[in-house]
Amino acid sequence: MTTRGTGAVAAALVLALAAAGCTTAAGPGGGGTPTVTSAPPTAAPSDSHGWSRQRLKGAAGRHTGVTRTAKPTVLNGLVGAVFTRNADGDHFCTASVVDSAGLNLIVTAAHCVWDPRLGRRGDLVFVPGYRDGDTPSGVWPLLAVTVDDGWNDHADPDADVAFAIVQAQGGRQVQQVLGANRLGVNRGYRLPVKITGYPSSSGVPITCSNTTVQQSPTQLRIDCPDYTGGTSGSPWVTEFDPATRTGTVVGVIGGYQEGGDSPDTSYSSYFGDRVQALYDRATG
């Protein structure tokens, strides 16, 4: 099975973390206690996640969105690549700024930043607006990561969401520099969304718009081509407001099959009460 995080990079990270005695620090390389929510884990989902053979056959003719290079707009500028160490390191995931009182929060997939066996992945940075080596909005180290107990304990695909606090740069928080999307929970299963993310094989982001559908009561699905490794954590944004040039994040690529084993179909853990509790813990 192929997941959206770059496989070779993820394997290298696991080996490197194991060799280093991986910490679960609030800051890179430090000591500390893992930050996880107290939300109880859900029951383990079935392998099909609500899909019967008949449903799969019925989906064969489904509408697929059109994927194109993302323009450097304000909305797309809230999205960034996640690298190890700095913008010259390995890129393997995507994240985006989400509104918070601390003005310092990003959202991504849990499997991008937390290994259930080893804990938090250290030495990660968020690079919003990255394009072909340019870092127009700076490089923001991840300081603290919050994941659900269900992910920490047994990599529950229904809890494949993480929030991370990033370090201020030049005395300013990331939301002060870029703005932020709102967090949307319990918005239902059928929503028009735009997904922007960074394939690890490209130096520029891609974007696609389509309507989500229910994969299961705990998962969303969308059909957009070419979302390959590196796009895990890409935000699913709806309710775009032209006045503020921001929207509402209702999902991130992750969840079932850690985002999907086909580049043309992506999944997200459903943003419901459990994600709200996770956000409250991250910002509390």
C-alpha angles and dihedrals in degrees: 000000000000118000129198095252109084103268099214093045092047091051091048091050092051092050092045093048092047091051091049095047094249115242128209093218129164086226131035111284096359133116128255149111124294113260107228134152125250092230109130117246117252125234115282110270123236119260092250093048092216098321121127124189089256093054091048091052091048091054094057093096097043122140115262123205124233117251121210139160110287116242118230095259128150091255094049089045089069088067123078145171121257113226137177113250099340143337089293092057129087116301113211110147146024133234139174140207116263126190116266139157090246091052088222108093134118130181127216141142117298092229088062095061109018131052111198090217099045106022128226119012106237134216097033127152134192116223110189118200093012114175126174095325097321118121102195095168100039137251116285119196117217110243106176132013128202122200134167119262088240090062095042093049104041112352092257105198089213088064099047094131130103137182121207134190113223127208119259117250124211090353093302131107121231094250090053089056101040111013120232145247119245123249114246122199132179093011095142132247106280110066135144105240141172118219121200122181148146120253109209089230093061136059094214132059125252128213137198136177125210142129120274123230134196114270091175136330087279101037139061126206133200133180114226123140130238100022095146133161113327096039096092108122094029108151123245102218126193136164095045110199112209091199095059096023090225136104144192124280111222099166148357128219104269137073116088109049086355088286101332140305092238121066090219099058124051134188138202135192106251112261102231137128091313093059090045089055089049091051091048090053092048093051099035 
